[in-house]
Amino acid sequence: MEKFVMSQWQRELEFPGAYKESIPTYRKMLDEAGFNNAETLCSAASIEKKFAEETEDYKAYKRRDQEKIVAQYGRQFPLSSVKREDLYRVMSSRVLNFTVQP
């Protein structure tokens, strides 16, 4: 989702509001593709490994993001358990690993 949103900036400059309209369509595509189901397992990633090149302040910021998600959903949880209103925050946080279970 993060890459999708980042890829929309030029389109948004040309057509204001296009970004907002395209997100529900993209989410629907993800739902239909099976990425938002119990087979996708989310787990807390190692901040030190994932953000090794970043500053300590940025790592602390990402730790806080991760702590909020873990407090709400646990260190490991199925993507399907994420509330619709939290889906963007969870997917774009970059503090989780996603594993599709066979």
N, C-alpha and C positions, 0 to 999 in steps of 0.2 A: 504494500500500500504506500509506503514511504516513497519508493522509487516512482510509483505512478503519480503521486501528488507532485513530486519534484519535476517530473517531466511535463507538467501542465502549465508552467509559468509563461511560456511564449504564447500558447493558445489563450491564456487568460488576458494577456496584454492586448491581443488582437480582438478578443470577444469577451469583454467583462461579464463575469457571471458563469462562463462556460465551465470553469473549474468546479463550482458548486453543483452544477447539474450533472457533471460526469462522474462524481464520486458514488452516488447511489447505483448508477449503472455498473460501475466497476465492482462494487460490493456484491451486487446481484450475480455478476459473472463469477466471483469467487465462491459465493454460496452454491451456485449450480455446479461449479467444478469440484466441489467436495472439500474445499480447504477449511470451511467453517463447520467441522463435524467432530465427533468424538474420536476419530482416528488421528487427529492432529493433536499432539501432546506438546504443551508449552512447559519449559523449565527455566529456572533462573540461570542466567549465563554468568561466567566469571567476568566481573567488571575489569579486573586487572589485565586479563588476556584480551578481552574484546576491545578495550580502549587503551592498549599499551602505549600508543603514541600520543595520547592526549595529556593535557595538564591535570594536575591533582584536583584543581577546582572543578574541571569538567567531570572527572571521575566521581567526585563527591556529588555533583548534580545528578549523574546517572544512578548512583547508589540510592539517592532519595527517590528517584523514579521507580527503581526496582523495589525498594522497601514498601512503597504504596501499593504496588501490584501484588507483592507477596502477602502483605497484610490482608488484602481483599480476597485473593484466590489461592494462596499457598505457594510453595516453591515449585510445585509441579501440578499441572491441571490440564484437563482437556479444553481445547479452544472453544468447544461448544458450550462450556460453562460460563463464558464471558458474556456479560450483559451487552446488549446491542449498543447502548450508549457508551460503553467502555471499549468497544472493539477497536476503534481507531487509536486510542491511547495505548492499548496493549500491543497492537501490531506495529505502531510507529516508534515505540519506546527504544528499540534496539538493545534492550537489556535482557531479552529472552532468547532461548534457542527453540526452534520449532522442528518437531520430528513427526513425519507422517508414518503412522503405524500400519504395517501390512494387514 
